[in-house]
Amino acid sequence: MTVDLVTALPEVVRGPLESGVLGRALEEDTATVRVHDLRASAEDPQDQIDDYPFGGGGGMVLKPGPLVRCLEALEDKHGVPDDVIYLTPDGERFTQKSANQLSRKEYIVLVTGRYKGIDERVRRRWITREVSIGDYVLSGGELPALVLIDALVRLQPGALGDARSALTDSFQDDLLGAPVYTRPASFRGMDVPEVLRSGDHERIRRWRFDESVRRTRARRPDLLDESEKLDEEAPSSAPDGDKTA
Ligand code: 6GU
């Protein structure tokens, strides 16, 4: 998968894209992320990339010209993207299901706004999808774009040292993850559950499932309600492919 990220603040995203699991995956070409400075698409160096909103009110709006020039230059160079996604608090909520879907696209462009956002005409004509990462307001789309990229890259084939790891993630089957332990087996008087040290893989699998359900019921009963609703909607069909992919 290839991601072109268009931003007025490239320096905000560079560090995270070079660090940790994400940095290593990108270095190993599991996916490609290219960062584009919106300012480079201004007509001349003095040309502003933002301007006051028509009708007044506070804040600044990203001008359509530089942004559209940037999007058109990308299309000329790399072809039509599968999606042009604008990160905005009024977009559709990003979930593991959307991550699974988007992770299968070959080429996406992410557009991040600052200030009051981007000109509505760009949203209408050039943006194909709008995504929010949750019900709170951030000062720009850069951190949300990194959230998307991290969630998508780790789902790419070869991204994780252990491919099984992605399948046991919280949310991958609408359940939270089971507790995990490492050595030492006894720490300050607290012992690792015996079952995990039993070597009985069937018992371990069942224990983990039960703990996942218990934890989900206690912390996120809404997730259980959601999967029950889905079961009711499709009583005879196989479970959603996204969840077991
Ligand atoms: Cl995608 N952008 C901004 N600015 N704030 C957000 C968001 C996005 N998602 C949640 N809050």
Boltz pocket constraint, residues with backbone or C-beta under 6 A from the ligand:
constraints:
  - pocket:
      binder: B
      contacts: [[A, 86], [A, 87], [A, 88], [A, 89], [A, 113], [A, 131], [A, 132], [A, 133], [A, 134], [A, 135], [A, 136], [A, 137], [A, 138], [A, 139], [A, 140], [A, 141], [A, 144]]
      max_distance: 6.0
